């Protein structure tokens, strides 16, 4: 199929893009096009106009801001995957990006587009949720507001964005030396949508005990599904603990899949493995790595 008829705009500035959005509530922003164009070709999306923001190169920058890494909404998944600053400051983003489709898709798709699309099977919503990111959102009528990742993802393909709003910048807290991260995803084959996946950020104290644990899963709910490991605080990390936590977290998960039990088991395994991976990477304040096994 081909998309329904639409108008096409290619603004030269963020202000122009916001003006076009404000003038037409049925318009859609086009960044990499890896999600929107597919929906349009299937006529599942019928925007009155497409606003191509590809020329807004100021939103393709990445830079440090004290404790946060700042990414423009038009930073591509491939850049997230290979950029050394991202790898040093927010390596969970780099790990998650490697699971997104194939290189051709990662070369075109953008982090801002993925966030706005709010696909519960997507990697960037999960990774930004785990890291406690903040999304800077602009509109012509209301100016700029900040939306925490905990509030951005509402339901299937539904975000907290208003029709005239655009994600412009993303602030991601940098991984600290006492933290570790893990990301695991299972798919039928490389490049497919994940059947189930999970990520984790764990913080260890000087004695190697868990002082904070945050995990989340994709593809098992209508949004990235977070889990907070309060029961693990003060405990020494090991495989049995992670397996018990994963089983408890996923017991009542109801994936929208033909074989929900299978996906639930995959999710539990991904959670346990991501926690183990995070612990292997975590370093206590004293500088000694703590290994799970």
Secondary structure, DSSP 8 states (H G I E B T S, - for coil): ------EEE--SSHHHHHHHHHH-TT-EEESS-TTHHHHHHTTS---SEEEE-TT-GGGG-EEEETTEEEEETT-BHHHHHH-HHHHHH-HHHHHHHTTSS-HHHHHH-BHHHHHHHT-TT-HHHHHHHHHT-EEEEEETTTEEEEEEHHHHEEETTEES--TT-EEEEEEEE---TTEEEEEEEE-SSTTS--SEEEEEEEEE-TTSBEEEEEEEEESSSSS-EEEE-GGGTTSB--HHHHHHHHHHHHTT---SSTTHHHHHHHHHHHHHHHHHHHHHH-B-TTS-B----
